[in-house]
């Protein structure tokens, strides 16, 4: 049960963002830019970063949401599952493996990121902007994970919710739906 009164039809982060639309706006805009804006990393790869961080932070809502979005963007379910289990054995490029490792280190602490991890990413072909954006995405999802869990937001009653949410994230992005979310009431 959430620690504050939220719309019951909006589990997880959506309820929080609707609760404070003014503070939600810049967070949504940054997320939209980082996960859907121009990048040499695919949208699926950026969702994998969100998945690894959320999973490592044990945020059930965010892990399920970003796993579903990554699965939809990648067109399969094995990669997201495997990066959550073992980044080193996952079916991703060496560059992506090194970036996911950096993201996981950021999740632990910014100070956990080592020069060795950065050099490994560069040797695997990661650009400075890809490294920068990986760290920023990881830090942003640490914020989201702590926001969702720190206010004890609800998980959806129906796990199929995450498929619908993934379609919304893939097709609309991270900005607020123009019509709002009343259509989700049952």
N, C-alpha and C positions, 0 to 999 in steps of 0.2 A: 504494500500500500504506500503510495507516495507520501512524503513528509509534508507536502503542501498540496492545496486543492488544485487539481489539474482536470482538464476535460477528460472524462473517462473513455471517450472514443479515440483518444490520441495517446497511445502508449509511447514510452521512450522519449527520445529527443523532441519529437514533434510537439508533444504536449508542453514541454518546457519552452520551446521556441514560440509557441502561441501564447503562453502565459506572459512573456515579456517580449513583445514584437519589436520594441525599440532596441533592446540589446541584441535581439536575434538578427536584426538586419545586417550589421557588419560581419557577424560570424557567418551567416549564410553567404554573403558576398565573397568572403575570403575562401570559404569552402568551395563555392562554385568556381572561382578562379583557379584554385589549386587542383581540383579534381576533374573539372570539365573544360578549363581554359586551354589555351595553346601550350603544348608541351611535347618534347620528344619522347616522353613516356606515354604509353597508351592509357586510356581511361581505365582499362582493366588492370594494368600494372599499378596505377595509383590506388585503385580499390583494394588491391592486394596489400599495399602498405597500410591502409586503414584496417584491413582485416587482421594483419599480423599484430599491430599495436593493440587493437581492441581485444583480441584473443589473449594476448599476453597480460593485459590489464584485467582479464576475467570479466569484462563487461559483456554480459550475455546479449543484451539488446543490440549493441553496436556490432558485436561479432556476427550475429545472425544477419543483420541488415547488410553489412558490407561483404559478407561471404556471398549472400544472394545476389548482390549487385555485381560482384566480380564474376560469379558463375554466369550470369546473364551476358555480361560484356565479353567474356572469354568463350562463351558457347559450350562450356563443359564444366563439370563439377570437381574434377580431380585436383586441379592446381591449387585452388583455394584451400581445399581440405589438406593437401600435403604441405603447404607452407605453414599451416597452423601446427602440424605434427612435427615437422623437421625441415627448416629452411634449407639446410645443406643437401637434403635428398629430394627436394621438390623439383618438378620439371620446368624450371625457369632458366634463363640465360645466366651466365656467370655475372654479368653486370647487374641483373635484377637480383640475383642471390646476394651480392655484396650490398646493394641498396636496402634490401629487406633486413639484412643483418644490422646495418646502420640504424634503420627504423626501430628494430628491436632494442638496440642499445639506448637510443633516445628514450624509449619507453621506460627503461630502468632509471636513467638519469642522463641529462645532457653531458655530464662529466664522464659518463661511461663510454662515450664515443672516443675512440682512440685514433691516433695518427695512422696506425696500422690499418684500421678499418677503412679510413678515408683513402689511404694509398691503395688498398686492395680494390676499392671501387674504381679509382682512377685507372689502375692497371687493367681492369676488366672493361674499360671503355666509358665509364660514367663521366659526364661533364660536370663542371663546377655547378652549373644551374640545376642539374639533376640531383646532385648531392644536396644542394641548398633546399630544393623543393621537397626532397625526401625527409630531411630533418624537420622542415616546417610542417609538412603533412603529419608526421609522427607526433610532433608537439601539439598540433591542433587536435588530433584524435585523443591524446592524453587528456586534454581539456574536456572534450566531449565525453569521454569515458567517466571522468570524475564528476562531471555535471550530471550525467544520467544516473550514476550510481550514488552520488552524494545526496541526491534528493529522492532516492529510492523509487524511481519511476517504474511504472507497471510494464510487464511484458504483455504482449497481446494474448488474448485467450486462444486464438486460432493461429497455429504456426504458419498457415498459408498467408497470413498478413505479410510476412517477409517477402514473399514472391511479388505481391502487389506493390509493396514499398520499393523493391528493387526495380520494378518496371517504371515507377514514378521517378526514381533517382536516375535511371538510364535515359528515360525519354524527356524528363522535364528538368532534371538537375537538382540542385540544392537550394534554389530560390523558392520562396513561398508561392504556393499555387495562387493564381490570381483570384480564384473563386473561394479561397479559404478551404476549410476542411469539414464543414458541416455535412457534406455529402457522405462522410464516413460514419455518421451516426446511424445506429440501427434502431 
